[in-house]
Amino acid sequence: MLKSIFEKYKDYLYLVFRVLVGLLFFQHGAQKLLGWFGSKGTVQLFSLMGLAGVLELVGGTLIALGILTRLTSLITSIEMLSAYFMMHSSKSLIPIMNGGELALLYFASFLILIIYGSGRFGIEKLIFKKELL
């Protein structure tokens, strides 16, 4: 019974997933670059954290809108792996103990987005009738 419901609404469920991942990722960039969402300050644009902020702000926006979703997710998945190994893994091997669980969750989410792309309701599919990349 549940399988038939999920099959019927899979495009809508995927839309919710893509938009949520994109908007949540956008918030990290907005926090770093714009000082939004309870930030304690901004980072310098021309720094490693500034680059991360740009990738998160722009990448999150593109993913939420369904524009170049696969390419953006590939880039942001590399960012999340880099963040995990540069910032977290040296503290502990266990993600919940080293604070890297969010980076790994985003990495897993981006893998799903690489596989499925923008989905039926991505902007590029609605405009161009196909995904560009």
MODA-V833694 format. One record per helix or strand. SS is the DSSP state (H for helix, E for strand). FROM is the first residue (numbers start at 1). LEN is the number of residues. If there is no record, write none. Layout:
BEGIN
ss:SS from:FROM len:LEN
ss:SS from:FROM len:LEN
END
This chain:
BEGIN
ss:H from:2 len:7
ss:H from:10 len:25
ss:H from:48 len:18
ss:H from:69 len:20
ss:H from:95 len:4
ss:H from:101 len:16
ss:H from:123 len:6
END
